[in-house]
Amino acid sequence: MVKGKRIALALGPVLGLSMVAALPLSAQAASRPDALPSKSEWLNDVAPIAASLQDYLEHRLAHGNSGKRPAVVLDIDNTSLATHYDRGKPIEAILKATHYAHEHGAAVLFASYRDADKQDATTRELTSAGYTVDGLCLKPHGDSPGKAQVKLGCRKKYEAQGYTLIADVGNRSTDFEGGHYDKGFKLPDYDGQLS
């Protein structure tokens, strides 16, 4: 692990985002692009982004500038759940941030490219892991317009329901394309190797 080394994501101008948090650079992933880091290295890379999310939520929700019906939108696999490393288990730092958000009046919403027929199983998996599920939007049946368009469609759907999407959390660039949220928090995907 390279301590303190980060790469800033310049997704804002390209994707129309207001802000996306910095992503740690794993030395293992940098030196061996075909290998994923260990679980502990991955969690170390996730930790500063989760801490930034927690700080942002504390500031945003504590000062009453969260907007009408504030909400956090999260991807599921390797963002909310440690799917690659510990299937069905939460990423504890992200879970903690969502608990804070929910306790301070924000909805916890999910947007995933999982198939629509997995709605009930996915809800059970998330609640079993300790998440509050105020909304779950999955890939629609039939032909899909692609991951980025599905995630954007989910965020637009949530906005149409009256939510102010104060944070969007994911681990792939497709989780952020098209905007429709105030601030993005990108967890590591190691050049797309961790889906």
Protein Blocks (a to p, Z undefined) as FASTA:
>chain_A
ZZhiacddfkklmnopabdcdddddfklmmmmmbccdfklmmmmmmmmmmmmmmmmmmmm
mnopnoghiaddddfehplpcfkloghiacfklmmmmmmmmmnopacddddfbdfklmmm
mmmmmmmnopacfbdcdddehjdebjklmmmmmmmmmmmnopacfbccdfbfklmgogjp
fbdcdddeeholaZZ
